[in-house]
Amino acid sequence: MTTKKSMGFSLIEMMITLSLGLLILGMVINLFITTKQNHTQNSRVSSVLENGRFALRMLSNDLKAVGFMGGMWEMTSLSIDPSISLAVDCGQAAEANWAYDVQTYSHMQFRYNVSSVTANSQFQCINAGDFQNSTDVLAVKRTYTEKDTAALANNVVYLRSDYNTGCFWYHDAANPNPAGVNCPAANFEDWRYLVNIYYIRSYTDNPGDGNPSLCKKYLTASNDPTPVPTMAEVCLAEGIEHFHVQYGIDTDLPRDGVANTFISNPTATQVSTQAVSAKIFVLVRADREDTTFTNNKTYTMGDRQIVVNDMYYRRMYSTTVVLRNPRNTALFNAF
């Protein structure tokens, strides 16, 4: 009886097996890398889409209601409770009570393509060191479009209005009614008052991180040491590099309510008698570069062009909104 010797793989067979194994491993690694790159790209693009749409919506909502003052049209009959003065206001240094003074200063102010120094000089609450050079600033004053019909909120500035006269006052538990100002005594309504100043900050989390954000200074309350009105800051969307607004002017006689041209620097007369709409542009980029991608596009934001040459994903959004209260923006000024 004979037995056969057990035989292993030959050298050639082992080489073929190893080669096939390496090939399969390489394919798996390549698939993993490609999948990871696609996931990263999709995540960045998704973030860009979300942030851009959110920023556009915020700007649109404010511009649609800019100048709405709880039904009041004549601002000369609007008084201000002296107790609500801000320690640090947001207008120019010489502008007293800028946040509340809608008689002297416009409900809407716009600074186009300005430096950090100019932004700070025009809106002193904006830190020049935080501002992204060669970007815009938009200031909006208005009330909520819905009056408060239930109990009033604490630590909120209100406009009390009977449609002919009105007053700004601060509501809290200790001061449930206005005092020391000429407020309507009967048949009045209370509307929450808003002041929002939009601008581009040069960073998101920490100074120098290089990721710009759309931020705003806004009227709120501080609890240190007691609740008082103050201007605070909140950043709304990261990656916003630029925003720009053009105003739709109806030049027809008689007016037909349709814009014939869009311009960035309308006069006060144009805004009060001819402005019917606003076109808003937002340019947003990813939070970091993609070394597999090159972006050398030119983005046209109305009459402004942004030229880039880097590796960031970007999207530009735009929309047009109707200006419903042009009479209250008559003091509009652009620098």
C-alpha positions, 0 to 999 in steps of 0.5 A: 500500500502506497501513500501520497505525500501531502503537497502545499502551494507552489511558489507560483500559486502563492505569488498569484494568491498574494497578488490577487489579495493585494489587488482586492485589498487595494480595491477595498482601500480605494473604495473606502477612500472614495466613499470617505471623500464623497461623504466629506464633500456631501457633508460640506456641500450640505452645510453650505446649502443649509447655512446659505438658505438660513442666512438668506431667510433671516435677511429676507424676513427683516427686509420685508418688515423694515420700517413697520412700527406697529401701525404708526406712520408719523414718527414725530409723535413717538416718545422715548422713556429715558430709562431705556438708554443704552450704555453702548449704543450702536450708531455713531458716537455722536448719535444719542439714542440711535437705537430708538430714535427713528425720527432723526435716523433711518429705519434702514441703514446700509454700508456697502463694501466698507473697511473695518474702521468705517464699519466701527465708526458708523456702528460703534458696537461693531468691533473693528477687529472682528469685522471682515474687510470689504463687506457690507453692513445692514441695520434694520429697525422695526417691530414684530409684525404680530402685536402681543395680545397676551401677557407682555414678556419680561425684559423686552422693549415695547412700542406702545401705539394707538396708531397716532402717538406712541412710546418706547418703554421697557417692560419687566416685573418691576415696571409693568407699565411705562412711566415718565413718558407720554404714552397712549393712555387708552385704545393702545397696542404693544408691539415688541421692538427690534433692532438688528445690525447684520455684518460679516465677522472674520471668524466663527469660533475663535479670532483668526480661525479664518471661517467668516460668519454672518452675525448680528448685533441686536437689542435685548436685555442684560441681567448684570446686575439688573435687567436693562436694555443692551445690544448683544451679539449672535452669529447666525450662520458660519461660512457666509463670506458676503451679503449684498442688497440692491433696491428695486426702483420703480421709475414709471409714472404713474407708479405700477409697483414694478422695479425698472432697475436695481441699484445699491445706493438709492437716494432718500427720495428714491427709497421713500417714493420709488423703492418697491423691492430689494434683491438680496445676495448671499455668498457662502463657502465650506468651513475648510478647503478640499485639496481635490477641488479647485474653485476659480469662479467669479460670483456676480452679486448684482453690481459686485463681483467676487473673484476667488481662486482657492479650494473652497466649495461655494454657493451663491443665493439670491431672492427678491422681497417686497418693501412694504413700508417705504415711507418709514425708510425715507431717511435711508442712507448709504456710504 
